[in-house]
């Protein structure tokens, strides 16, 4: 039952395109960075509660652009989230 719920959630997340607004300077570099906490907040706004410890970023996002973020929902179920970092 839990596997099926995780699989359904993974499909829902994979269809999402989340835009996160951030202040950026020259050469599209961000003032600060986009972290798992920001992604968690953006998902919460979409009505999806995910613990930020399950969101995997190799390193905080420091530039504008499109990114693919993996979210580990269960032992063998990982969702892929499209994150768009746009200027504020």
N, C-alpha and C positions, 0 to 999 in steps of 0.2 A: 504494500500500500504506500509506504514512504517512498519507495523507488519510483512508483508511478507518479506521485505528487512531484517529486524532484524532476522527473522527465518532462512533465507538463510545464513546470516552471522554467526549465531550461529552454523549451521551445518558445515560450512567451518572451523570455529575455532575449533570445537570439533574433526575434523579430523587431526588437526595440532599436531605435536610434536616439541616443540621448545627447542633447547639446548642453555643454557646460560653459557658462560665460566666465571669462577671466580677463583681468587687465593685462594688456600686452604693450610692450615698447617696440623699439626698432627690431627689425629682422624677425618679427613674430615671436620674440622671447617673452615669456610671462613674467610678471612681477610676482614672485612666489611660484607655487606649483599646484597642479591638480593632484590630489591624493585619493586614497581609497575612501577617506571620509567624505570627500566631495561627491564621489561616485555613489556612495551609500545614500547620501541626501537626495541626489537626483533620482535614484531608483525609488526612494520613499515617496517622492513627489508623483511617481507613476503608479503608486499603490503596491509596490513590491518591497517587502521587508527582507533584507539580506544583511547578515552580520558582516562588517567590513573585513573581518579576519578571513573570510572566504573569497574576497576579491583579490586577485593576484595581479600586481603591477611589478614589473622587473625593477622599475625605478619611478619616482614621481614624474608626472608629465610636465615638461617645462617649456613647451612650444605650442603654438596654435596648430590645428590640423585634425586629421582623423586617426583614431587609434582603436585597436582591438584589445579588449580586456577580457581575460578568462575568469570565470567565477566557478569555484568548485562547490557544487551543491550536495554531492554525495560521494562516496568512495570512488565510484567509476563514472560519475555523471558530471560533466563540465559544460557550462554554458558560455557562449561567446557573445560579448556585448560590444556594440559599436558605439564609441564615444567620440563626439565631435567637440573639439575645444574651439570656441568662437570668441572674437573680441567683444569686450563689454561695451 
